[in-house]
Amino acid sequence: MTENRELFGPGAGRRGRRRTERDVLRGKVRVHDPFELVRWLALSQPDPRKALSELVQNSLDAGARRIRVLRKREKGLPCLRILDDGEGVIPDRERPEALRYVATHIGHSRKRNLSPQERLRLMTQGQYGIGLLGFWSLGEMLEIRSSLPGERPHRLVLYRDRPEFLIEPIRSPPLFDDRWTEVVVVGLHREALPSLVARRAADYLASELRGQLLSRDVDLVVEDRMSRGRAEKVVPVRPRRFFGERIHGLGPVPVPGHGSLELEIYLVGDDEGEEVAPVALYGAGTLVAESFDDLSHLGLDRAPWTDSRLTGMVDFPGLRVAPGSRRGVVPDEAAGAFARALRQVEPRLRDALAELEARRAEELDRRLVRQLQRAFRGFYRQRSRYTLLPVRTEEGGDGPGGPSPESTAGSEVGAAAEGVPVREPELPPGLPVEPALLFPAGPLARVELLPSPVRLRLGSGRQVTARAVDADGRTVEIPVRFRWHLTGSVATLRAGENPDRCRIEAGDEPGDGMLAVYVWTEDREAMAETAVLVTDELPPGRSTEGIPEPELVDHPAASWRSRLVEGRWEVNSAHPDFRALADDSRLKLRYLALLFAKEVVLLSHQDPRLEAPLEQLVEVAAFGDRNLSGKRKR
């Protein structure tokens, strides 16, 4: 043991000798070659789109209200220009001194000492002072041109992979009055050019800076003078809005010492072919993680945050991100507090997901009923000797063919769609006329659809109106935008004469679909949907017959599978045969079809002696189906 201490202990190599102050070396860490460190910092940002975002972020941090991003050729070289009307580069200093400070203080940011509360209030992300170095992934040279009232404009020139800089006065025409800043990247790399096309750049900025753009009154436009043909040349940057059912009551969640946690989470459907973005993480309005799958080092790559049924964003201003790529979260004390705060929200998210699953189960049952109705559509025409089951009739109600599902293809009418002539410009019946009110309506609270549901005969059409109302049911007066969406090929969606109206025109086949309208103002949004039912014509004298929706009743002690009671078709959902096939939609539909056929035969012949053999027929068929589903009766 003594030998081991001598070999590996603090006194190894100095047996019998006490350590003195002369043996201790103290000093400060220094960089051997400062520009070599600058080179590695610059190369840590490989994404030219993120580099562009950093430059636009600087304009936002300067309080700019107008920002123009322009891609063009100058003197034969592809260039990228970012022009803004913000407060300018270090406005409390003269232009040469301010630009020199920028060039000689790489790695130092005047925003670093902001508290999380100030960072959230100002929506400021920068804190490392290396954002400008991202231009290395864009081009060969960076110019910063700055002008303030009463001063001569100057420019700062930085070069890729060179330690020199240049500051000199310039002659420049007024761009945004006499206060403006322009950043120009000269000699764009060939590999960076595709990602800077107007539409791609605008979409990236809309996602990357979503929180920033929603919280500021800023006009951000991307212009492309290098694209040819029919490509978009001027694209306004509009922050992406989430669609779905928003989960309320999630925040803000206070995080002591680090500000508050803001959440905007939505429940989304599982429509095929539609890609749903996962829940993303933002820091003071700027994207830092596109998915919680990227936060495994914080233990957050788990449900419910990674659930594919959720979309939206979480914003926490106290986060520290990787300086170069600005992606990911530094695992410090603030990140730990953030992870702990999220646990307060998780029970509400799980409850919302459970409610969604319950609604989907109900919708699955309704879909099975519609498939059953579709399976027997036209039966009464070809088998007129049978009497179908009683149905409840309404004006424009379902015929014996009933609604049926068609394809999931959708059509959409947006707020800017061109109007088309309509045959029924009048408002639908039941639209209330609002009396004159003393006080104006409040902010948007919900949207109402009239009529709801929409029932159509084959080949007919009908107008639908959306009312954007406040909490008291009064129509809002502020500018409102409407976006219509129809799922199902059973009908066609046409634009109405006003954005708040649309026209539904039925096709040539019965079926059903869903009509949804998305409504939003500057700070609020709402959504409503209703069923669209297209039905066949009823033959004379048969208007009370059809294929009704079965009423599921829970009678575990009863032996009957289905029955007619006072004009209602009841199905025993507690019967062992039903429960055994409930998880297999195909066999469950077949089971309902057998029960429907049994009830049609009994009702048509009115012979009670048929009931026992028909029940036995259903029992034998259900036994075989249970074997097919792997749930053999024991």
N, C-alpha and C positions, 0 to 999 in steps of 0.2 A: 504494500500500500504506500509506503514511504517513497519507493522508487517512482511510482506512478505520479505522485504529487510533484516530485522533482522534474519529471519529464513534461508534464502537461500543465502544471500550476503556473501562477503568476511569476514565480521565481525561477522558472525553467531556464537553464543556461547560466544562472547566476547563483550557484549554490553558496550559501553562507554569506551572501551579499545583500544588504537592504537597498531598496529602491530609493533614490534621491531625486530631488527636483531637477537635477541636471539630466536625468534619463527621460524626462517627459517633454515632448514636443507639442507646442500649441500654435495655432495659426488659423487663417481664414481660407476657405476653399476659393480658388481662383480658376478662371478659364484660361487655358493655354493660348487658344486662338479664338477670340470673341466671334469673329465672322464665321468660323467653322460651326459654332453653336447656332448662329443665325441661319446657316445653311440647313442644319438638321431640323430646326423649327419650321422653316419654310417648306421643306419636303415632307413634313408630317401632315400636310393638308393635300391629299392627292385628288380631291374631287373638285373640278372647276365650277360646278354648280354651287357647292358650298362656299367656294371663294367668292363667287358673285353675291351670294347671300350675305357674306360678311361685309362686303362693301355697301350693300343696301342697308344693312343693319347700322352701319356708321351714320348713314343719312338719317335713319329713324331716330337714333340716339341724339342727333343734333336738332331734333324737333322739326324736321322738314315736313312741309305740307304738300309739296309737289316734287316728285322724283321721276326722272326719265332715264330709262336704260336703253341705249342705242347701240346696235351692232352695224358697222359700216366699214367701208374701205377708205383709208386716207393715205394718199401718196402711194397707192398700190399695196398697202399693208392692211390686213384685217385688224380692226380696233373695236374696243368695247368702251363706251362712255357712260358714266353714271353722273347725272347732273341733279342737284337739289338746291332748295332755297332755305336750308337750315341755318342755324346760328353761325356756322362756319367753324374752321379749325382753330381751337383755343382762342375764342373771340376777344379775350381780355389782353392779348399780346399783339404786337405789330406782326405783319405777315411774315417777314423774313425770320423773325425770332420764333414765331409759332411753328413754321415749317421746319426750322432747324431742330426744334425740340422733338418733333415727330421722328425725324431721321436719326437722332442721337439717343433716343430713349426706347429702343426696341425692348419689349418685355416689361415695360412699365405703363400702366393705364391709370388715368386720372379718375376712372370709374371704379377702381378696385375697392375703395373704402366705403362704398355705398352699403347700407344695411339691407337685409332682405325686404323690409317694408318699403324703403326708398326705391329699391330695384324694381319691385312690383308696381309702385306708383308711377315711376318713370318708364316702366317697361324696357329696362336697359339690361342687356345681356353681357356686353363686353367687360372684361376685367383683367385680361392678360397682356394687352398691348402688342399682340402679334397678328392681329387680323389682317393687316395690310400685307403681310408676307405671303398670304394665300395667292397673291397675283402670280407667284412662280408657276402655279399649275394652270394659269390662264395664258400668259404671254411673256414677252422678253423685257418689257420696260413698263414702269408705272409712273404716271404723272398725276400730281395733285395740284390743281389750280384753285386758288382761293381769292375771293374778293370781298371786302367789307366797305361799308360807306366811309368815304373820306380817305381811303387808302388806295394805293396803286396795286393792282392784282399781281400776284407772284405765283410761281410754280415751283414744286419740288419734284425732282426726277430721281427715281430709284431704278437700279438695274438688276436683272436676274443674274445671280451667281457672281456679282461684283460688289465690293465693299464701298465704292464711291457713291456720292450723291451730289446733286446740283440744285442750287436755288438761284432763281433769277427773276427779275420783273418781266412782265409780258404785257402785250397790247391785246386786249380782247374786247369785243363788243359786249354790251350788257346782255346777259342771258335771262336772269330773274332779277330785274331792277339792278341795284348795285350791291346786293348781298347774295352770293352764290358760291357753291363749291362744286367742282367738276373733277372726277377721277377718270383717267383715261389709261386703259391697258393697251399697249401698242404691240403689234406682232403676235396676234393670237396663235396658239399652237394648233396645228392641223387636227390633233386628236381632241381638242377642246371645242372645236367649232360645232359639231353636231348637237352637243348639249346646250348650246347657247341660241338655238333657233327660237324664235319668239314664243311660240306656243309652249315648247318644252320648258323654257326658262320661266315663263309666267306661271305655269302649273307648279313648278318646283318652289318658286317664291311664295305662291299662295299657300302651299302646305307647310313650308319651312317657317314662315313668319306669320302663321295664321293668327295667333293671339295678338301679335303686334298690330296687324292690320285691322282687326276687329275693334281694338281699343283706341285707335287713333283716327282722326279725320285726315287721311292722307290720300292723295291721288298718285298712284303708282302705275306707270305704263311701260311696257316693253315694246320697242320698235325695232324692226329688222329690215335693213336696206340691202342686205346681201342675198336674201331668199329670192328665188325666182318662181315663175309660174303662178299657181293659184294658192300658194302658201300664205298664211296670214302674215300681214306686215305690221299691224299695230294691234297689240293685245293688252287690254286693261287687266291688271292683276286683281282678282277678286278672291278673298279667302274662301276656302271650301266650307260649305255648310254640311253638317251631318244630317242624314235622313233616317228616320226611324221613330220609335217611341221613346221620348226622353224620360229618364228615371229621375224623379224629383226627390228632394230631401236629402241630398248627398253632401251638401257643404254650404258655405266654406267650413273647413276643419282647421281650427287654430293649432299651430305647432309652436309651443313656447320657445321664444328666442329666435325663431326662424320665419316669422310671418304666418301666412295661412295657406292651406291646401285648397285649390279650386278644382272642381270636377264637372265635366260635361259628358255624361255617359248616356248612350242610347241602346235600346233593344232593337235588333234588326231581325227580319225574317230570313228564311233559308231559300230564297228564290234561286233557282238554278241559273247559272250563267252570269250572276252578278257578284263581282268581287267586293267583299266588304273589308275595309281597312281595319286593322286591330286597334285596340286602345293604345294611344300614343302618349308619350311623356314630354312635357314642355317645361322649360325654365324661363320664367318671366316672359312668356309668349313666344319663345323660340324653341323649335323642335330639338330635342336632345336624344330621344330614343323612339324609333318608329314602332316598336312593340315591346311589351314587357318581357318577351322572350330574350331580349338583349340585356335584362337586368338580373341575370342568374347570380351574379356575385353579391347581390343584395337579398337573394332568396325570394324574389318577386316573380320569377318565371313559373307561376302557378295560377290555378283557378282562384277567384273568378276573373282575374285580370287578363288571362290569356284565352278566355272563352270566346269561341268564334261567333257567338250570338251577341257579343257586345262590340260597340265601336264608340269612338269619342276621344276625349283627351283628359289628362290630368296635368295641372300646372302647379309647380312649386318653385317660388323665386329663390329659395335658399340653396338650391343645388349648385354644386361645382362640377363642371364638365371638363373633359380632356382638352387641354389648351390647343392642340393642333387641329384635330379632326372635328372638335366640338360635338362629338358623339359619345354617349355613355356618361356615367355618373361616377365621380370620385367617391370611394367608400369612406367618407369621413363621418363626423358626429351628426352633421345636418342630414346626411343620407340615412343614417340610422333612425333619427327622429322622424324622417319622412316615411320610412318603412313601417314604423310603429303606428303612425297616424293612419295609414291606409287600413289597418286592421279594424278601425272604428267603422269603416264604410262597408266592409265585406259582408256583414249580415244582411244589410239592405239589398246589396246586389244579388245575393243568393236567393232572397225572397222574391225579387223581381224575376229572376230566371225560373224559379219554381212556378210562378204565376204564368210565365210565358209557356212553359211546358204544358200546364193545364189547359191553356187556351188552344195550344196546338193539338192536344189530344181531342178536344171538342171539335176542332176544325177537321181532324181526321175522320171522326164519326160522321160529320156532315158531308164530307167528301165521299165516304162510302155510300151514304144514302143517295147522293146525286148519281153515283155510278150505278146503283141499283135502279134508279129511275131511268137512267140511260139504257140499261140492259133491257128493260121492258118497254122502251119507247116504241110506239106504233103497234103494240100488242093488241090493243082494243080494235084497231082497224082490220087486222088480219084474222083475229079470233073474236068476232063479235058475239059469239054464243056465250062467252064468259062474262061474268060481272066482276068488274074490278072493285077494289076496296073504296070505301067512302073517303072523300077528301073535303077539306074546308075550303070553300070558294071565296075569293075576294075579287074586287074589281081589278081586272087585269091580272088575276092570280094564275097559279100554276095549272097547266093542263095535265092530262094523264101521262103525257110524255115527261113532264117535269123538267127542271133544269138539269143540265149535264155538263160536266167539265170538258173543256176542249184543251187546246194546247196552252202552254204557259207563256207564249209570246205576248209581249206588251206593246202598247203604243202610248205616246206621250205628247202633250201639248203644253208648251211653256208660255211664259208671260209675253214673250216677244213674237209668238207665232202669228202668222198672217191670218186674218179672219176670212171665213168662207161664207157664202150665202146660206142662210138657214130658212127652213120653211115655217118655223114656229118661234118668232122673235119675242113673243109674249112670255111673261114670267110664268112659272109653273103654278098650279093651284096651291093655295095654302101659304104663299109667301106673305108674311105679315107686312103691313104698311106702318112704318114707324111714325109716331106723332112728333111734332116739333118739340125739341127738348131745350130747357133753359141752359144747361151746361153741356159742353161737348163730350163726346164719348172718350173713354179712357184708352189705355194701351191694349194691344191685341191679347186676348185670353184664349179664344178657341175659334173654330170654324165650323159652320153648319152647312149640310148639304140638303138641298130640296129639289126633287123628292128623294126620299130614302126609305126603303130600297128603290132602285129603278127597275120597273117591270115593263117589258116590251113584248109585243107580238112579233112574229116573224116578218121581216121586211119593213117594220115601222121605225120611227125615230122619236126622240124626246129630248128636250132641253133640260139641263141640270144647272142649278145656280149655287154658288158658294157664297156664304155670308161670313165675313170676318167680323167678329163681335168682341166687345170687351166683357168684363166680368159680370156686367148687368144685362148683357144681351143686346147692347146697342151697337149698331154698325160703326166700326172705327172709321175716322175721317182722314187719318194720316195716310201717306202713300203705301199701298199694299201690293205685293207681287204674288202672282198665282202660278202654280205649276200643276198640270193635270197628268194623271197616269192611269191607263186602263190595262189590266191584266186579263188575258184570255182573248181568243180570236173569235168569240161569239158575236162581237159587235165592233164597230169602228168609232173611234174618237175623233171628233171634228172640233176645230176652234170656234168659239162663239163670237158674237159681235162685240162683246166686251171680255176682258181677261177673266172676270169672275164667272163666266158662263162657258159651257161647252155643250156639244150636242152628241148624243149617243144614237147611232143608227144600227139596228139589229141586222144580223146576217140571215142566211137561209136555213140555218140549222138551230134547233133549240140548244140551250146550254146556259152557262153562267160565267161570270167574271167578277172582278173587283175594280171599282172606280175609286181612286184616291186623289186628293188635292192637297198640295203643300203650299202653305201661305206664310209669308214672312215680311216683316218690316225691318227697320234698321237694327232694332235690338231684340226683337221677339219673333217666334215662329210657332206654327201650329199645323196640325195635320188631321184630316178626317177621311174616312173611307166608308163605302157602302157597297152592297151587293148589286150586281147587274144581272137580271134574270130575263132570259129570252125564252118564251114558251110557245108551244104549238097551239093551233086552233082546236077547240073542242067540237066534236060532232053534235048535231042536234039531239037533245034528249039525254046526253051522257055527261052533262056538266058537273054532276056530283060524284063522278067516278074517277079514279086515277090511282096513283102510286103514292100514298101518304108517307110522311116521315114516321118511322116507328118511334114510339115512346118507350124508352128503356126504364124498366121498373125492377126493383131489387126484391125478389121473393125467393130466398134460398130454400125455404121449406116446401115450395110448390114444385110439382112435377111437370107442369105445362111449359112449353117453350115459347109459344105465342098465342094470342087470342084477340078477338074483336070485342071491345067493351064500349057500348054507347057511341059507336061510330069511330072509336079510336083503335089503332093497331098497336097493341102492347107486345113487347118482347121482353122476356125474362132474362135480364143480364146476369142474374145469379145462378142460372142453370149451369151444371158442369160442362155441357157441350159448348155453351157460349163462352164461358171463362177459359176453356181449353184453347179456343181459336181466337181469342181477343187480341193476341199479340201478332197475329198473321193477318194483315189486311186483305190479302187475296182470299184466304179461306174464310175469313169473317164475312166477306161480301158474298161468297158462295152460300154460306149458312143462312144469311138474310134472304137470299134469293129463294132458297128451299122453303123457308117459312112463308114468304110471300106467295109462292106457288100453292102451298097447302091452303092458305086462307082464301085464295081466289077460287080454288076448286070447291071448298066447303061452301063459300058464299054463292057460287053459281048453281050448285046442285041442291043445296038445302037438305041434304041427307045426312043425319047425324051418324049413320052407320059408317060413313067414310072417315070419320075423325080418327079412329084407332089405327086403321091401316096407314093413313097418311102420316100420323105421328111416328109409326114404326119405320116408314120410309125415310123420314128425316133422321131418325135415330141411327139407322144403318149407314146412311150417307155421312153423318157427322162422325161416326166411329171410324170410317175409312179416312176421312179428312184429318182426324186426330192422329192417325198413324202416319199420314203424309207429313204432318207438321212435327213429328217426333215426340208427341205427347200421348203415348199409348195409355189408354184407360186401364187403371189398376183395380 
